[in-house]
Amino acid sequence: MPIDYSKRMQTLMGRLKSKALDIALITDPTNIFYYTGFYADPHERYMSLVIHAEHGSSALFLPALDEEMAKESAEVDEIHPISDEMDPFYIIKGMMEEDISKIGIEMDVMTVSHQNGLKSIFPGVEYMDITPSIDRMRTLKTQAEVDGLKKAVEIIETVLEEGLATIHEGMTEAALTAEFEYLMKRHGAAGPSFSTMVLSGEKSAMPHGKPGERKLQEGDFLLIDFGVITNERYCSDITRTFVIGKPTGKQKEIYETVQKSTQAGVDAVRAGAPLKLFDIAARDVIEAAGYGEYFNNRVGHGLGIEVHEAPSIHHENEQLAEPGMVFTIEPGIYIPGFGGVRIEEEVYINEDGEPEVLTSFPRNLRSIQIR
């Protein structure tokens, strides 16, 4: 099922009108992709999508070197290429009416220099943050989007199984990371959706550690947190933790606690419940087992065309869960100097308000034998 970009644009236009905004000026490349189907990284050059609420029109201003790509995929009314020697704000002013007084922007994205450029062509203009409106739309996925996310999951789970089979004596975290990222491309992904984490031994206690030259050794926890972004720009994010060789009693205890915590978080998911309950359900299991001090981050985050997006699943978020949301449940126990375990699932709330787990890689404790 194709994505209806025009419908997305019309929905946003309606929200602009309700807030008495003249135009929306969107600069985040991912948000531009969400509304037009065109993605490019402009680097230091200028790119923005301007949506005129009253006229119901859209215009894409972008580097001239991306013009041909935009013509192929951007569902907009006008495309305005900007060469390196041009002043982008002069170009924008030439295409706009003089009576622009209220502009919707992404306040957490727009730079001071960009805002100053707008002030130079629209003096006295008022700004309003439209990030909440954009986030609201992106949070509720259509079936086509869910299908795209499922494809990203299928790729990363294939990569995980095949990558584990390459582990051999003397292999480092960095080398296994390279194997995984090669397999991502081989199986049709555009690339990793974030920096691949392969962490072993005591390093597995670092929730956001970086793979290095540490060799995989008998008795290590092996924590793998990674995902792909597909050519259609859908992301996956999965974590599994293994033991190299035979697990100790303490390793089993920690692993089983996280395994139960993940399941408790998934079991709590339902439409109409505050998002905080999913975090609390998972956290309660870890705290009851006496490991509460070793789990000090939120239990999950939204997932879509970015690997981290709304909603945030933390213990103080009163927002109600709704059909269409996709997010992770990823509790962990991280003991400095010993090691850590994280088990991460992707969960979709379907049209019936029930959770569907998109990830399917087994959660049972698995021992890896070094060849």
VEXNU-361658 format. One line per field, with one value per atom (N, C-alpha, C): atom name; residue in one letter; x, y, z. Coordinates in steps of 0.02 Angstrom, whole numbers. Layout:
BEGIN
atomo = c(CA|...)
residuo = c(a|...)
x = c(X|...)
y = c(Y|...)
z = c(Z|...)
END
This chain:
BEGIN
atomo = c(N|CA|C|N|CA|C|N|CA|C|N|CA|C|N|CA|C|N|CA|C|N|CA|C|N|CA|C|N|CA|C|N|CA|C|N|CA|C|N|CA|C|N|CA|C|N|CA|C|N|CA|C|N|CA|C|N|CA|C|N|CA|C|N|CA|C|N|CA|C|N|CA|C|N|CA|C|N|CA|C|N|CA|C|N|CA|C|N|CA|C|N|CA|C|N|CA|C|N|CA|C|N|CA|C|N|CA|C|N|CA|C|N|CA|C|N|CA|C|N|CA|C|N|CA|C|N|CA|C|N|CA|C|N|CA|C|N|CA|C|N|CA|C|N|CA|C|N|CA|C|N|CA|C|N|CA|C|N|CA|C|N|CA|C|N|CA|C|N|CA|C|N|CA|C|N|CA|C|N|CA|C|N|CA|C|N|CA|C|N|CA|C|N|CA|C|N|CA|C|N|CA|C|N|CA|C|N|CA|C|N|CA|C|N|CA|C|N|CA|C|N|CA|C|N|CA|C|N|CA|C|N|CA|C|N|CA|C|N|CA|C|N|CA|C|N|CA|C|N|CA|C|N|CA|C|N|CA|C|N|CA|C|N|CA|C|N|CA|C|N|CA|C|N|CA|C|N|CA|C|N|CA|C|N|CA|C|N|CA|C|N|CA|C|N|CA|C|N|CA|C|N|CA|C|N|CA|C|N|CA|C|N|CA|C|N|CA|C|N|CA|C|N|CA|C|N|CA|C|N|CA|C|N|CA|C|N|CA|C|N|CA|C|N|CA|C|N|CA|C|N|CA|C|N|CA|C|N|CA|C|N|CA|C|N|CA|C|N|CA|C|N|CA|C|N|CA|C|N|CA|C|N|CA|C|N|CA|C|N|CA|C|N|CA|C|N|CA|C|N|CA|C|N|CA|C|N|CA|C|N|CA|C|N|CA|C|N|CA|C|N|CA|C|N|CA|C|N|CA|C|N|CA|C|N|CA|C|N|CA|C|N|CA|C|N|CA|C|N|CA|C|N|CA|C|N|CA|C|N|CA|C|N|CA|C|N|CA|C|N|CA|C|N|CA|C|N|CA|C|N|CA|C|N|CA|C|N|CA|C|N|CA|C|N|CA|C|N|CA|C|N|CA|C|N|CA|C|N|CA|C|N|CA|C|N|CA|C|N|CA|C|N|CA|C|N|CA|C|N|CA|C|N|CA|C|N|CA|C|N|CA|C|N|CA|C|N|CA|C|N|CA|C|N|CA|C|N|CA|C|N|CA|C|N|CA|C|N|CA|C|N|CA|C|N|CA|C|N|CA|C|N|CA|C|N|CA|C|N|CA|C|N|CA|C|N|CA|C|N|CA|C|N|CA|C|N|CA|C|N|CA|C|N|CA|C|N|CA|C|N|CA|C|N|CA|C|N|CA|C|N|CA|C|N|CA|C|N|CA|C|N|CA|C|N|CA|C|N|CA|C|N|CA|C|N|CA|C|N|CA|C|N|CA|C|N|CA|C|N|CA|C|N|CA|C|N|CA|C|N|CA|C|N|CA|C|N|CA|C|N|CA|C|N|CA|C|N|CA|C|N|CA|C|N|CA|C|N|CA|C|N|CA|C|N|CA|C|N|CA|C|N|CA|C|N|CA|C|N|CA|C|N|CA|C|N|CA|C|N|CA|C|N|CA|C|N|CA|C|N|CA|C|N|CA|C|N|CA|C|N|CA|C|N|CA|C|N|CA|C|N|CA|C|N|CA|C|N|CA|C|N|CA|C|N|CA|C|N|CA|C|N|CA|C|N|CA|C|N|CA|C|N|CA|C|N|CA|C|N|CA|C|N|CA|C|N|CA|C|N|CA|C|N|CA|C|N|CA|C|N|CA|C|N|CA|C|N|CA|C|N|CA|C|N|CA|C|N|CA|C|N|CA|C|N|CA|C|N|CA|C|N|CA|C|N|CA|C|N|CA|C|N|CA|C|N|CA|C|N|CA|C|N|CA|C|N|CA|C|N|CA|C|N|CA|C|N|CA|C|N|CA|C|N|CA|C|N|CA|C|N|CA|C|N|CA|C|N|CA|C|N|CA|C|N|CA|C|N|CA|C|N|CA|C|N|CA|C|N|CA|C|N|CA|C|N|CA|C|N|CA|C|N|CA|C|N|CA|C|N|CA|C|N|CA|C|N|CA|C|N|CA|C|N|CA|C|N|CA|C|N|CA|C|N|CA|C|N|CA|C|N|CA|C|N|CA|C|N|CA|C|N|CA|C|N|CA|C|N|CA|C|N|CA|C|N|CA|C|N|CA|C|N|CA|C|N|CA|C|N|CA|C|N|CA|C|N|CA|C|N|CA|C|N|CA|C|N|CA|C|N|CA|C|N|CA|C|N|CA|C|N|CA|C|N|CA|C|N|CA|C|N|CA|C|N|CA|C|N|CA|C|N|CA|C|N|CA|C|N|CA|C|N|CA|C|N|CA|C|N|CA|C|N|CA|C|N|CA|C|N|CA|C|N|CA|C|N|CA|C|N|CA|C|N|CA|C|N|CA|C|N|CA|C|N|CA|C|N|CA|C|N|CA|C|N|CA|C|N|CA|C|N|CA|C|N|CA|C|N|CA|C|N|CA|C|N|CA|C|N|CA|C|N|CA|C|N|CA|C|N|CA|C|N|CA|C|N|CA|C|N|CA|C|N|CA|C|N|CA|C|N|CA|C|N|CA|C|N|CA|C|N|CA|C|N|CA|C|N|CA|C|N|CA|C|N|CA|C|N|CA|C|N|CA|C|N|CA|C|N|CA|C|N|CA|C|N|CA|C|N|CA|C|N|CA|C|N|CA|C|N|CA|C|N|CA|C|N|CA|C|N|CA|C|N|CA|C|N|CA|C|N|CA|C|N|CA|C|N|CA|C|N|CA|C|N|CA|C)
residuo = c(m|m|m|p|p|p|i|i|i|d|d|d|y|y|y|s|s|s|k|k|k|r|r|r|m|m|m|q|q|q|t|t|t|l|l|l|m|m|m|g|g|g|r|r|r|l|l|l|k|k|k|s|s|s|k|k|k|a|a|a|l|l|l|d|d|d|i|i|i|a|a|a|l|l|l|i|i|i|t|t|t|d|d|d|p|p|p|t|t|t|n|n|n|i|i|i|f|f|f|y|y|y|y|y|y|t|t|t|g|g|g|f|f|f|y|y|y|a|a|a|d|d|d|p|p|p|h|h|h|e|e|e|r|r|r|y|y|y|m|m|m|s|s|s|l|l|l|v|v|v|i|i|i|h|h|h|a|a|a|e|e|e|h|h|h|g|g|g|s|s|s|s|s|s|a|a|a|l|l|l|f|f|f|l|l|l|p|p|p|a|a|a|l|l|l|d|d|d|e|e|e|e|e|e|m|m|m|a|a|a|k|k|k|e|e|e|s|s|s|a|a|a|e|e|e|v|v|v|d|d|d|e|e|e|i|i|i|h|h|h|p|p|p|i|i|i|s|s|s|d|d|d|e|e|e|m|m|m|d|d|d|p|p|p|f|f|f|y|y|y|i|i|i|i|i|i|k|k|k|g|g|g|m|m|m|m|m|m|e|e|e|e|e|e|d|d|d|i|i|i|s|s|s|k|k|k|i|i|i|g|g|g|i|i|i|e|e|e|m|m|m|d|d|d|v|v|v|m|m|m|t|t|t|v|v|v|s|s|s|h|h|h|q|q|q|n|n|n|g|g|g|l|l|l|k|k|k|s|s|s|i|i|i|f|f|f|p|p|p|g|g|g|v|v|v|e|e|e|y|y|y|m|m|m|d|d|d|i|i|i|t|t|t|p|p|p|s|s|s|i|i|i|d|d|d|r|r|r|m|m|m|r|r|r|t|t|t|l|l|l|k|k|k|t|t|t|q|q|q|a|a|a|e|e|e|v|v|v|d|d|d|g|g|g|l|l|l|k|k|k|k|k|k|a|a|a|v|v|v|e|e|e|i|i|i|i|i|i|e|e|e|t|t|t|v|v|v|l|l|l|e|e|e|e|e|e|g|g|g|l|l|l|a|a|a|t|t|t|i|i|i|h|h|h|e|e|e|g|g|g|m|m|m|t|t|t|e|e|e|a|a|a|a|a|a|l|l|l|t|t|t|a|a|a|e|e|e|f|f|f|e|e|e|y|y|y|l|l|l|m|m|m|k|k|k|r|r|r|h|h|h|g|g|g|a|a|a|a|a|a|g|g|g|p|p|p|s|s|s|f|f|f|s|s|s|t|t|t|m|m|m|v|v|v|l|l|l|s|s|s|g|g|g|e|e|e|k|k|k|s|s|s|a|a|a|m|m|m|p|p|p|h|h|h|g|g|g|k|k|k|p|p|p|g|g|g|e|e|e|r|r|r|k|k|k|l|l|l|q|q|q|e|e|e|g|g|g|d|d|d|f|f|f|l|l|l|l|l|l|i|i|i|d|d|d|f|f|f|g|g|g|v|v|v|i|i|i|t|t|t|n|n|n|e|e|e|r|r|r|y|y|y|c|c|c|s|s|s|d|d|d|i|i|i|t|t|t|r|r|r|t|t|t|f|f|f|v|v|v|i|i|i|g|g|g|k|k|k|p|p|p|t|t|t|g|g|g|k|k|k|q|q|q|k|k|k|e|e|e|i|i|i|y|y|y|e|e|e|t|t|t|v|v|v|q|q|q|k|k|k|s|s|s|t|t|t|q|q|q|a|a|a|g|g|g|v|v|v|d|d|d|a|a|a|v|v|v|r|r|r|a|a|a|g|g|g|a|a|a|p|p|p|l|l|l|k|k|k|l|l|l|f|f|f|d|d|d|i|i|i|a|a|a|a|a|a|r|r|r|d|d|d|v|v|v|i|i|i|e|e|e|a|a|a|a|a|a|g|g|g|y|y|y|g|g|g|e|e|e|y|y|y|f|f|f|n|n|n|n|n|n|r|r|r|v|v|v|g|g|g|h|h|h|g|g|g|l|l|l|g|g|g|i|i|i|e|e|e|v|v|v|h|h|h|e|e|e|a|a|a|p|p|p|s|s|s|i|i|i|h|h|h|h|h|h|e|e|e|n|n|n|e|e|e|q|q|q|l|l|l|a|a|a|e|e|e|p|p|p|g|g|g|m|m|m|v|v|v|f|f|f|t|t|t|i|i|i|e|e|e|p|p|p|g|g|g|i|i|i|y|y|y|i|i|i|p|p|p|g|g|g|f|f|f|g|g|g|g|g|g|v|v|v|r|r|r|i|i|i|e|e|e|e|e|e|e|e|e|v|v|v|y|y|y|i|i|i|n|n|n|e|e|e|d|d|d|g|g|g|e|e|e|p|p|p|e|e|e|v|v|v|l|l|l|t|t|t|s|s|s|f|f|f|p|p|p|r|r|r|n|n|n|l|l|l|r|r|r|s|s|s|i|i|i|q|q|q|i|i|i|r|r|r)
x = c(43|0|44|39|81|62|111|99|65|13|-24|5|57|90|44|1|-44|-93|-114|-159|-123|-60|-21|-16|-3|5|-61|-116|-181|-198|-180|-192|-153|-89|-49|-76|-98|-127|-187|-228|-286|-266|-212|-188|-157|-125|-98|-153|-206|-263|-294|-299|-330|-289|-225|-181|-168|-205|-199|-128|-94|-27|-32|11|11|47|107|145|179|197|243|308|363|428|466|472|499|571|617|687|718|688|715|707|763|757|710|706|662|589|573|506|487|536|524|507|544|529|459|440|375|318|325|271|277|336|346|369|398|427|497|525|593|639|696|746|813|845|914|945|1009|1047|1080|1059|1086|1155|1177|1241|1240|1288|1289|1244|1214|1173|1101|1064|996|944|897|839|781|723|662|601|549|483|437|408|361|291|247|177|134|97|54|-16|-36|-100|-160|-161|-220|-227|-172|-175|-176|-156|-152|-98|-42|13|77|123|187|244|301|360|421|465|526|586|623|683|742|787|840|902|959|1019|1009|1036|1027|1050|1101|1127|1079|1027|977|912|912|850|822|864|840|812|843|817|749|742|679|623|640|589|563|604|584|538|546|511|472|487|454|383|335|265|249|269|258|234|208|183|240|291|346|413|464|532|576|613|655|728|768|839|877|925|965|1038|1072|1143|1184|1246|1287|1298|1298|1312|1249|1191|1128|1113|1076|1051|983|978|914|855|869|813|788|832|811|765|782|741|672|672|609|566|595|557|525|561|534|473|465|410|352|361|311|274|215|177|205|187|215|181|122|84|94|151|166|179|139|148|157|139|144|169|227|259|266|249|259|327|366|433|444|496|518|570|549|593|654|651|709|756|740|781|810|769|791|849|900|958|945|987|981|994|1043|1058|1000|965|907|851|840|789|806|869|889|878|890|878|805|760|688|668|698|682|702|755|778|728|688|639|568|556|490|497|514|524|460|467|409|367|389|350|348|293|285|296|329|343|304|284|251|282|291|320|268|281|234|260|314|341|289|250|199|150|129|83|114|178|213|224|246|258|193|138|73|57|68|54|101|165|213|206|178|171|121|68|15|27|51|71|12|15|-33|-8|-50|-30|30|31|88|153|151|211|231|182|196|228|202|232|305|319|388|433|406|444|456|406|414|471|476|530|598|603|666|682|631|642|666|634|654|727|749|819|866|852|899|901|845|846|884|881|922|996|1012|1080|1107|1066|1088|1106|1062|1075|1138|1144|1202|1266|1261|1320|1347|1302|1324|1365|1348|1383|1455|1472|1541|1588|1562|1605|1658|1720|1776|1827|1872|1923|1965|1975|2015|1975|1910|1869|1858|1862|1850|1779|1759|1694|1690|1743|1743|1736|1769|1765|1696|1663|1594|1547|1559|1520|1525|1586|1597|1559|1560|1523|1448|1421|1350|1333|1374|1357|1367|1412|1418|1355|1331|1271|1209|1207|1150|1144|1199|1198|1183|1212|1202|1129|1094|1023|976|1003|961|946|977|966|1006|984|1023|1084|1078|1133|1107|1150|1127|1083|1034|990|1022|1074|1114|1179|1225|1290|1282|1303|1295|1335|1302|1335|1347|1409|1430|1475|1450|1485|1492|1552|1566|1593|1585|1612|1587|1633|1614|1587|1604|1580|1505|1477|1404|1364|1397|1363|1356|1382|1377|1319|1261|1202|1217|1263|1280|1355|1383|1454|1472|1536|1560|1603|1592|1633|1706|1751|1821|1861|1923|1969|1969|1922|1917|1896|1933|1917|1861|1818|1764|1795|1773|1805|1753|1774|1732|1708|1644|1616|1588|1597|1572|1497|1465|1401|1419|1377|1385|1320|1320|1260|1265|1213|1210|1147|1157|1101|1112|1065|1075|1010|1012|954|975|928|941|891|910|862|856|794|783|788|787|789|726|673|611|612|669|683|645|628|600|655|651|705|684|733|725|774|759|801|788|838|829|892|882|939|929|982|984|1051|1050|1111|1123|1186|1206|1261|1277|1335|1382|1445|1495|1517|1503|1517|1461|1478|1428|1413|1349|1332|1340|1358|1361|1291|1284|1219|1197|1244|1226|1206|1241|1222|1152|1136|1069|1016|1031|983|969|1022|1013|976|995|962|888|871|801|760|791|756|738|786|773|722|727|679|608|598|532|511|559|544|518|552|531|460|447|380|327|344|297|281|332|321|276|288|247|175|168|101|60|93|56|29|54|35|-37|-73|-142|-161|-204|-229|-270|-263|-301|-264|-210|-170|-117|-101|-45|20|60|122|168|163|206|197|138|125|169|188|229|299|325|389|385|333|327|322|283|275|341|382|447|495|493|538|524|460|442|474|480|510|583|619|690|700|659|665|649|598|579|635|675|731|793|789|845|896|878|925|904|859|832|884|937|989|1029|1022|1060|1018|958|917|894|929|916|900|871|849|777|747|678|674|614|606|597|584|575|565|561|553|516|487|452|501|473|513|474|508|474|524|521|570|633|632|691|693|753|759|737|739|712|663|600|550|496|445|392|352|325|324|382|395|444|410|436|404|444|424|457|405|427|382|342|352|314|271|270|233|160|117|46|8|42|9|-23|-82|-117|-95|-87|-69|-127|-111|-162|-145|-197|-184|-140|-93|-47|21|28|93|139|203|255|312|334|387|424|480|519|503|513|514|582|626|696|727|701|732|800|840|906|932|981|1019|1092|1124|1192|1234|1276|1316|1388|1412|1480|1532|1580|1633|1614|1549|1526|1498|1450|1419|1345|1313|1243|1203|1138|1090|1036|1020|961|927|861|820|768|769|728|681|617|566|535|511|471|398|357|286|242|192|143|74|39|-29|-76|-109|-150|-217|-258|-322|-371|-360|-401|-376|-321|-293|-249|-231|-191|-119|-72|-2|15|54|83|159|194|267|295|327|353|417|457|518|502|541|526|587|646|706|699|714|702|734|700|725|760|758|789|864|894|966|1003|1046|1081|1156|1188|1261|1293|1345|1382|1448|1462|1524|1574|1633|1685|1719|1722|1754|1829)
y = c(-60|0|63|106|165|217|258|312|370|397|453|518|544|605|665|668|726|729|670|669|694|674|700|776|801|873|909|882|913|913|859|856|911|920|972|1041|1051|1116|1134|1083|1095|1118|1089|1108|1177|1195|1263|1314|1301|1347|1356|1300|1304|1345|1354|1394|1463|1479|1544|1557|1504|1511|1523|1567|1581|1526|1508|1454|1411|1351|1310|1307|1314|1310|1253|1197|1135|1124|1113|1107|1039|1001|935|889|862|820|760|733|676|698|756|781|800|827|842|777|724|660|636|645|621|652|715|750|748|731|735|670|624|564|574|634|648|656|621|629|647|696|713|746|736|771|831|892|950|970|938|956|1030|1069|1139|1183|1155|1194|1202|1244|1261|1214|1191|1153|1166|1178|1185|1169|1148|1137|1191|1229|1282|1262|1260|1242|1303|1325|1384|1361|1380|1354|1379|1443|1473|1449|1445|1426|1350|1314|1242|1220|1257|1241|1225|1193|1175|1189|1207|1222|1195|1162|1134|1175|1204|1242|1197|1186|1137|1151|1120|1131|1110|1149|1136|1067|1041|975|918|932|881|889|936|952|891|855|800|743|730|679|700|764|789|784|797|792|721|672|602|580|608|580|630|693|741|758|743|759|828|879|949|987|1046|1086|1120|1142|1179|1155|1156|1142|1201|1228|1286|1269|1256|1241|1305|1297|1353|1336|1374|1364|1392|1369|1387|1462|1499|1571|1612|1579|1615|1624|1677|1688|1653|1600|1563|1605|1652|1693|1742|1764|1807|1767|1703|1660|1649|1635|1623|1686|1743|1805|1818|1801|1812|1768|1714|1667|1676|1720|1728|1794|1795|1858|1902|1965|2013|2010|1978|1982|1922|1890|1835|1863|1843|1870|1816|1754|1701|1637|1613|1556|1498|1439|1380|1349|1336|1308|1251|1211|1161|1194|1215|1256|1219|1152|1114|1098|1120|1106|1170|1223|1284|1317|1336|1370|1444|1477|1549|1585|1561|1595|1589|1531|1523|1570|1575|1620|1693|1711|1779|1792|1740|1748|1760|1726|1737|1807|1828|1896|1950|1935|1985|1994|1943|1948|1956|1936|1944|1979|2043|2079|2080|2069|2072|2009|1957|1897|1861|1825|1786|1713|1677|1606|1563|1505|1456|1387|1349|1283|1233|1202|1152|1081|1074|1008|961|984|939|913|955|933|881|892|844|778|783|722|682|718|684|643|671|635|576|586|533|477|492|441|387|405|357|329|267|237|206|210|174|103|61|-8|-11|35|37|50|94|108|48|16|-44|-98|-106|-155|-138|-74|-52|-67|-58|-73|-148|-188|-260|-283|-252|-270|-255|-198|-181|-232|-257|-308|-373|-393|-456|-454|-398|-393|-399|-361|-361|-428|-464|-529|-580|-575|-618|-602|-537|-516|-542|-539|-562|-636|-677|-749|-765|-735|-748|-721|-663|-633|-673|-702|-743|-803|-827|-886|-871|-806|-788|-782|-786|-777|-832|-811|-859|-836|-879|-864|-804|-758|-699|-641|-652|-599|-542|-481|-422|-397|-353|-320|-282|-247|-208|-252|-310|-355|-383|-400|-426|-371|-310|-253|-246|-253|-248|-303|-364|-419|-403|-378|-361|-308|-257|-201|-222|-267|-296|-335|-376|-416|-372|-316|-270|-250|-230|-210|-270|-327|-386|-407|-393|-412|-356|-303|-253|-191|-183|-122|-64|-3|55|61|36|40|31|41|37|97|86|142|184|159|196|157|184|151|84|31|-36|-45|-74|-87|-162|-181|-249|-242|-262|-250|-316|-330|-394|-384|-436|-435|-376|-344|-287|-229|-224|-169|-174|-233|-240|-203|-178|-138|-65|-48|21|25|54|55|83|132|162|157|99|90|85|86|84|21|-15|-74|-55|-98|-83|-146|-146|-201|-256|-253|-306|-370|-424|-489|-524|-559|-597|-657|-668|-718|-762|-822|-868|-834|-842|-814|-743|-713|-645|-644|-592|-572|-541|-551|-519|-484|-418|-377|-347|-359|-333|-292|-228|-180|-147|-159|-131|-132|-103|-101|-79|-82|-58|-3|36|80|54|43|16|72|53|103|145|121|160|201|198|239|217|154|128|95|105|84|25|-15|-67|-56|-85|-78|-138|-179|-240|-251|-276|-295|-366|-405|-471|-478|-514|-526|-601|-620|-690|-701|-763|-780|-822|-805|-844|-901|-961|-1019|-1033|-1062|-1083|-1026|-1007|-953|-973|-925|-936|-928|-948|-940|-867|-821|-750|-724|-745|-724|-748|-809|-835|-795|-778|-741|-672|-638|-571|-576|-624|-632|-646|-693|-713|-655|-613|-555|-506|-493|-448|-479|-543|-578|-569|-578|-569|-496|-450|-379|-359|-383|-368|-393|-454|-482|-443|-421|-382|-315|-284|-222|-232|-285|-300|-317|-356|-376|-317|-263|-204|-160|-171|-127|-137|-82|-82|-10|0|68|94|158|189|193|155|156|210|243|291|255|287|256|239|277|265|195|166|101|47|55|5|5|65|72|43|63|42|-34|-66|-138|-174|-151|-181|-166|-105|-83|-120|-132|-166|-235|-270|-337|-333|-285|-277|-254|-208|-185|-240|-280|-335|-387|-393|-441|-412|-348|-317|-283|-272|-241|-171|-140|-75|-22|-22|31|23|-35|-48|-39|-10|7|79|125|196|235|202|238|219|255|240|171|144|76|74|130|126|193|191|250|233|283|273|255|228|202|212|232|241|256|315|334|363|368|379|326|311|257|280|345|374|428|418|470|461|504|500|435|408|434|408|440|417|375|315|270|274|320|327|331|325|314|375|432|492|517|480|502|483|533|522|515|526|519|450|449|385|350|285|244|241|239|239|188|163|120|157|122|152|168|168|182|122|136|85|109|66|86|25|37|-18|-28|-90|-107|-139|-106|-128|-118|-153|-147|-179|-161|-190|-187|-226|-224|-215|-162|-145|-139|-187|-188|-171|-112|-92|-143|-157|-204|-277|-291|-360|-373|-332|-340|-322|-325|-305|-346|-342|-377|-329|-329|-292|-337|-338|-375|-326|-314|-261|-289|-270|-289|-226|-233|-180|-199|-153|-167|-117|-144|-104|-113|-58|-62|-62|-119|-127|-91|-96|-60|-83|-142|-166|-144|-106|-81|-131|-186|-238|-235|-260|-258|-314|-297|-347|-338|-390|-386|-399|-349|-354|-394|-392|-431|-503|-550|-620|-662|-631|-669|-696|-760|-791|-752|-752|-717|-763|-827|-873|-863|-877|-869|-918|-890|-930|-925|-983|-985|-986|-946|-943|-980|-1027|-1063|-1034|-1017|-989|-1046|-1040|-1091|-1082)
z = c(0|0|0|-51|-54|-1|17|65|31|61|34|63|29|54|50|-1|-7|52|76|134|196|203|260|257|197|188|204|181|193|268|302|374|410|391|422|406|343|325|368|382|425|494|520|586|585|530|524|525|489|487|556|592|659|707|693|736|705|652|617|592|570|541|466|441|370|332|356|324|377|357|396|357|392|360|395|361|390|364|410|391|409|451|468|407|380|320|328|389|399|397|424|420|348|311|241|204|219|188|207|270|293|253|234|198|122|96|23|-10|29|0|-26|-16|-40|20|17|71|41|73|56|117|125|177|144|159|124|150|204|235|255|231|252|208|156|111|137|104|128|98|142|118|164|136|177|135|169|139|166|121|141|121|170|158|173|123|130|149|209|236|196|180|147|75|39|-31|-40|12|6|-41|-43|-89|-50|-85|-54|-101|-72|-112|-76|-114|-86|-111|-65|-80|-61|-108|-95|-136|-118|-158|-231|-276|-347|-367|-333|-352|-335|-295|-279|-319|-366|-403|-440|-476|-516|-472|-416|-370|-344|-328|-302|-354|-416|-469|-475|-459|-465|-408|-348|-291|-248|-251|-206|-229|-187|-203|-175|-213|-196|-258|-246|-303|-341|-304|-336|-307|-350|-328|-348|-300|-314|-297|-347|-335|-316|-271|-248|-258|-300|-313|-254|-250|-193|-185|-241|-237|-221|-220|-208|-134|-117|-50|-45|-5|-3|21|66|92|40|-5|-60|-107|-118|-161|-128|-63|-28|-30|-17|-17|-85|-138|-205|-220|-184|-196|-147|-98|-45|-51|-21|-18|37|36|84|152|156|218|265|260|306|375|424|491|545|529|579|545|566|535|585|563|604|589|640|632|682|669|718|763|821|863|888|893|916|859|799|740|710|707|674|710|672|700|708|748|757|692|653|589|540|541|498|519|584|608|592|598|580|506|464|392|378|413|404|427|482|507|457|419|370|313|299|244|269|332|363|430|430|494|535|600|644|643|608|603|670|683|744|728|775|765|814|790|833|820|873|866|842|784|757|767|806|819|850|899|927|876|828|777|731|714|671|708|771|810|818|828|836|774|716|654|646|658|648|699|757|809|790|754|737|667|664|602|565|498|456|446|416|403|356|307|261|298|347|386|429|458|499|456|395|349|334|326|315|375|435|496|503|483|486|439|382|335|367|402|435|490|524|576|544|490|457|437|411|390|450|504|559|595|597|630|589|523|480|490|494|504|571|623|689|687|659|658|617|559|517|547|579|610|668|708|764|740|681|654|633|630|609|668|729|788|791|803|805|856|872|921|900|947|934|905|892|861|912|887|929|920|966|959|893|876|815|753|754|697|688|743|739|715|738|714|638|613|540|503|531|500|496|551|552|500|495|450|377|363|296|279|326|314|304|338|328|255|226|156|110|127|86|84|137|140|121|90|59|99|156|196|168|181|162|206|268|316|386|436|505|522|565|585|641|671|721|728|767|775|809|775|800|865|915|980|988|992|1009|1069|1128|1191|1229|1252|1285|1355|1396|1463|1504|1540|1582|1541|1477|1436|1422|1430|1419|1471|1523|1574|1554|1495|1470|1421|1440|1396|1326|1322|1258|1244|1259|1248|1174|1160|1091|1081|1027|1013|1003|1027|1020|1004|1025|1010|1064|1110|1160|1125|1141|1111|1149|1113|1143|1180|1242|1284|1318|1336|1374|1438|1453|1514|1506|1448|1435|1424|1449|1419|1351|1301|1236|1219|1225|1213|1143|1104|1035|1027|1013|1004|937|890|823|784|725|681|612|566|498|481|431|398|327|305|238|186|123|70|69|101|108|172|208|267|330|336|398|439|505|549|592|611|661|717|775|834|879|888|928|970|1030|1072|1097|1093|1123|1159|1215|1254|1257|1248|1247|1299|1311|1353|1310|1312|1275|1321|1301|1343|1392|1448|1497|1546|1555|1600|1674|1715|1787|1817|1880|1913|1916|1929|1932|1864|1812|1744|1727|1745|1733|1770|1833|1874|1844|1824|1794|1729|1688|1623|1632|1674|1684|1712|1754|1780|1724|1680|1623|1576|1565|1522|1548|1614|1644|1641|1649|1646|1577|1526|1457|1445|1466|1457|1496|1556|1596|1561|1532|1496|1436|1398|1339|1361|1414|1437|1460|1482|1507|1451|1390|1334|1314|1309|1284|1271|1222|1207|1266|1278|1332|1397|1405|1466|1461|1517|1516|1498|1457|1435|1493|1547|1604|1633|1625|1654|1624|1560|1527|1558|1573|1606|1677|1713|1783|1788|1743|1745|1737|1690|1679|1737|1761|1815|1880|1894|1956|1962|1906|1906|1927|1898|1913|1985|2008|2077|2127|2112|2157|2163|2111|2112|2145|2166|2201|2157|2093|2046|2023|2060|2039|2027|2067|2060|1995|1963|1902|1838|1846|1788|1797|1764|1777|1714|1664|1604|1587|1540|1521|1489|1485|1460|1384|1351|1279|1245|1179|1138|1074|1043|980|924|871|816|751|698|634|579|550|500|533|598|638|692|715|764|834|846|908|889|904|894|947|945|995|984|1040|1109|1150|1207|1255|1308|1319|1368|1433|1476|1542|1597|1658|1715|1737|1703|1720|1661|1607|1547|1554|1562|1571|1506|1449|1384|1376|1347|1339|1275|1280|1222|1174|1108|1057|1003|969|911|859|831|782|810|876|905|897|884|882|926|972|1018|1043|1076|1103|1177|1199|1270|1281|1319|1323|1392|1442|1508|1510|1560|1566|1637|1652|1714|1695|1722|1703|1767|1780|1842|1824|1844|1826|1848|1805|1819|1811|1803|1796|1726|1707|1641|1644|1587|1584|1534|1543|1500|1479|1415|1390|1340|1343|1294|1268|1203|1173|1120|1128|1079|1050|988|957|962|986|999|960|928|890|922|933|958|897|886|826|832|779|777|831|859|914|982|981|1044|1079|1046|1076|1051|1093|1071|1023|972|928|931|948|951|881|852|784|780|833|835|855|829|842|861|863|881|952|963|1029|1087|1144|1203|1253|1241|1289|1291|1350|1358|1312|1271|1221|1233|1234|1241|1172|1163|1100|1111|1068|1071|1022|1047|1004|967|901|859|856)
END
